[in-house]
Amino acid sequence: MLLEREKAEHRPDRSWPANDPEIAVLLPCYNEAGGIAKVIEDFRRALPRATIYVYDNNSSDDTVQIALDAGAIVRREPRQGKGHVVRRMFADIEADIYLMCDADDTYDASAAGHLVEALQAQGLDMVVGARQQEKEGTYRPGHEFGNWMLSVLVRKIFGDQFRDMLSGYRVFSRRFVKSFPVMAGGFEIETELTIHALELEMPACEMPIRFSDRAPGSESKLRTFHDGFRILGTIINLLKQERPLQLFATFALVFSLVSIALAVPIVGTYLQTGLVPRFPTAILSSALMLLAFLFFFSGLILQTVTRGRQEAKRMRYLAVPGVHTTLGGPEGQD
């Protein structure tokens, strides 16, 4: 059953000028009773005309009631995991600009206006709030190292554009949201968001924002090793989907090198004596080289399939009007 309070004073005034965007603030949350009221109030102050949605993910505390009392529109997503919540939010909400932020009161809501302004003024599809610690120790060491390692890995494979790949504070255009095929179920959703922008070469940027400690009494839902391995698995899976030739050619190279290493002494002995004394090793070397060729040609075939899928995604992306088309750009402003 959907819990929803749609008060007229909190909904956008559709009599705004055409280039004044309808903004949806999306707050996925799970057991955030300690900070949700402050987060809602901070975003209402930063974006007074935005509609604030709280998507509850089976909270066992008073998060839902507190959010309702704070005047947010509250809805529920029963499937556990942030990825499921994001999929539901992106499917349900209609707006011109979407701001998504974790509801743990660690991100600076006052920066929302600057992020939205950058997206609209520059015609971007995504603006990432890159976290800057207010004081040392705000990041848990394991989280900080994991974020750095995964961000480096994504930059090396998909493109050197983002430094804080796992930030939960982002602003999106309608074009991004309605062309994004959400596949993740958990915290690996930020990885998918980043790689989607990189793969389609969308106009995007990072802007520094303050990052502070969580509200007293609350704790991070991110499990360093469990979620870190899930994010790493997502990267590998996306590498298979988006860079199949690169992945399978690597396997082909490894198998071919092992095959050659096994074959060299056998070939040397054969040239000297005309005999093949280690016949099982020769069979193994031949099998490994065949596998190397299979990997390489599989990569070539999958690369062709991937190319067609990327073109389809690009066409779907282009089918949705961009920010400057729907809201007007700097040249159209007084």
N, C-alpha and C positions, 0 to 999 in steps of 0.2 A: 504494500500500500504506500502511495506517495504521500509524504508530509510536505505541505506547501502553504506558505503564507505570502500572498502577493499583494502587499499594501500599495495603494496608488502613489503615496508620497515617495516610495522607494523605486518606482519603475521609471524608465526613461521617458522624457517628454518628447513625443514624436513630432512636436511642432518646431524642433530645433532647425537651424539652417541645414541645408543638404550635406554640407561638408563637416557637420558636427556629428561624430560617429556614435553609434550605439555600442556601448562597451559592456561586456559581461566579465565580471570578476568571478573566477572559478576557484573554489577552495575545497580540494579533496581532503577529507579528514577522518581520522580514526582515533578515538579517545583523546580528544584535544580540549576537554572541558576547561582546563586551566588557562588557555590562551585564546580560545575562539572568539569570545566577546570583544576582546581588545583588537584582534585582527580585523574583525568586521568593522568596528568603529574607525580604525586607522585607515582602512581602504575607503570607507564612506567619506572620510575627511579629505583624502587625497583625490578621489574621483567621485565627487558628489552626485553626478548624474548617472553613474554606472549602476547596473543591476548586479547584486551580489548573490551568488548561488553557493550554498554549502552542500556538498555531496557526502553524506555520511556512509562509512563503510563498515557497518555492524559495530558501532561503538557500544561499549557496555557501561559508559558513564553518562553524565548529563549533557554531552555535547549537543545533541539534537535540540533539547529544550532551551539551552542557553542560546543557541544560534537563532531559534525562532523568536525568543524574547528580544534578541538584538536586532530583529527586523530583516534577517536574511531569508531568502527562499531556500527551503531545505528539502532535499530529495535523498533517496536512499539507493545504494547499489549493493545488493546482497552478495555478489561474488567478491570474495576477499582478494585484495591486491590493488595497488595504485593503478596499474595498467588497465584493469577492468573499469575503474572509476573514470579514468581519462577517456576511455572508449565511449562510455555512457554520456559523459559531459559533451564531448565533441559531436555526438550524434543528436543529442536532445536540444542543445542551445543554439539559437539563431541570433547572430550579432554581426557587427562590422569588425570589431576588434575584440579579441579575447585576451584576458590577463589571467594566467594560472599561477597560483602560489601555494606552497605548503602552509597549512593552518597552524603551525607550531610557534608562531610569533618570534621567529629567528631572522626573518627578512625585513628589510626596511620598506614599509608600505608607503612612506612619504616619497619614495623614488618612482612610484607608479606613474605619475604624470609625465616625468621625463622620459620614461621608457615608451609610453604611448605616443608622446610627441615625436620621439625619434622614429618610431615605426611609421607614423603618418607623414611626417615631413620628408623622409627619405624614401618612402614607398617600399619599405622592407616587408618581409614575410615573417621574420622572427627576430626578436631582441631578447638576448639572454642576460639576466642579471648575474654578473660574475661576482662571486662572494669575496668580500674583503673583511678579514677579521677585525673586530673592534679591539680585541686584546688577544694576546697569545694564549693558546689553549682552548679557544672556542671550538675548533675542530678536534674531534677525537683523533689521536695519532693514526690509528688504523684507517679511519675514513679519509684522512688527508692524503696518506700514502696511496690508498686505493684509487682515489679520485685522480691524483697525479699520474699514476701508472696507466690507468684506463684512458685518460685524456691523451697522453702521449701516444698510446697505441692507436687510438682513433685518428689522431693527426697524421701519423705515419702512413696509415692505410687509406684513409678517405679524404684527407685534406687538412691543411694547417690553418684553421680559422678560429677554433674555440679553445679556450684555456680551462674553462670550468664546465666540463661536459655534463656533470651530474647536478647542476643547479636546478632547484625546483621553482625558480622565479623566472617566468618567461611571458612575453607578450607575442601574440600571433595575429596574423591577418586572417580574414575569413577564407582566403584562397588556400592558406596553409592547412587550416583546420579541416576544411571540407575535401581536401585531397590527400589526407594522411590516413593510410590504412593501418590502424592500431593493431599490432599483433601481440605485444607484450602483456603479461598479466600482473607483473609486480614492479619493483623499483627500477627494472631495466628499461622502463618507458622513456626515461630521459635520454638514454643511449639511442633509442629508436628515433626520437624527435630530432636529435642532433644529426644522425646519419641521413635521415630523410631530407633535411635541408641541404646537406652536403652533396647528396647524390643528384638532386635536381638542380644544384647550383643556384639555389634561391638567394636573393639578396637578404643578408642577415648580418647582425653584429652583436658584440658583447658590450655591456656598459657596467662599470663597477658599482656595486651597491654594498651597503654595510650589512654585516652578518654578525649576529649576537647570540648569546646563550639562550637556550630554551627556557620557557616559563617555568618557575619553581613547581616541583611536583610532577612534571612531565618528563618523558624519556623518549629517546629516538627509537623509531620503529625499524630503522635500518640495522640489519645484522651484518656486521663487517664481513665475515668470511662467507656466510651463506649467500647473501645478496651479491657480494663481490664476485663469487664464482658464477652466479646466475647472469650477472652483467657481462662477464668475460665470455660465457657461453653464448650470449646474445650477439656479441661482437663477432665471434667465430661463425655463428649461423648467418649473420648478415654478410660476412665476408664470403661465405659459400654462395649466398644468393646474389650479391652485387658485384663480387670480384672472383667469379669461379675460375677463370683462366689463371689468375694470379695464385689462387690456392692450389689448384690441381697441378699446375706447372711446378710448384714447389715440391709436392709429393713426387712428381715425375723425376725431378732432378735428384732427389734423395735416393730413390730406387735405382736410378740409372748409375749413380756414383757407386753405390754398394755393389751393383752388378759388375761394373768395370773393375772394382777393387778385387772381387772374387775371380774375375776372368783373367786378369793380367798374368798371374803365375801359371795358370793352366795353359794359356796361349803360348807363354814362353817355353814351357816344357814340351808342348806339341811341336813347336818350330824346331826344337833341338833333337827330339827323339821320334817325332811322328806318332806319339802315343798320348792318350788322355787318361792318366792314372787316377784322377779324382773325378770320376764320372758323376757322382751325386752332386758335387759342387758345381760342375758344369751345367747340370740341369737346373740347379737353384739359380745360378747366374742368368741363364736364359729366361727363366720364369720371371725373375725380377725385372729384366729389361722389357719383357712383354707387358708387365704391369705398368712400367714407366710409360710406355707408349699408350696404354689404355687410359691412364690418368691424363696424359697430355691431350689426347683427342677428346676425352670426355669434357675436359675444360674448354676446348674449342667449341664443342657443340653447345654446352651450357652457356658460354659467353654469347653465342648467337641468340639463344632463348632470352637471356638477361637483357640483351640490347632491345629486343622487341618489347619486353615488359617495361623497361625504362622509358621507351618512347610512348607507351600507353599511359604510364603514370604522368609523363610530362604533358601529354595532351589533356588528361583529366585536370591537371594543375592549371593549364592555360585556359580551360573552359570556365574557370571561376574568375570574375573580374578582379583586378589588383586594387591595391589601396588607392593609388592615384586616380584610377578610373572611377571608383565608386565615391570616394571622399574628396577628390581634388588634391593636387599637389601644391608646392610652394608657388608655382607660377600662376595658379588659379586663385590665390589668396590676395586679399586687399593689403 
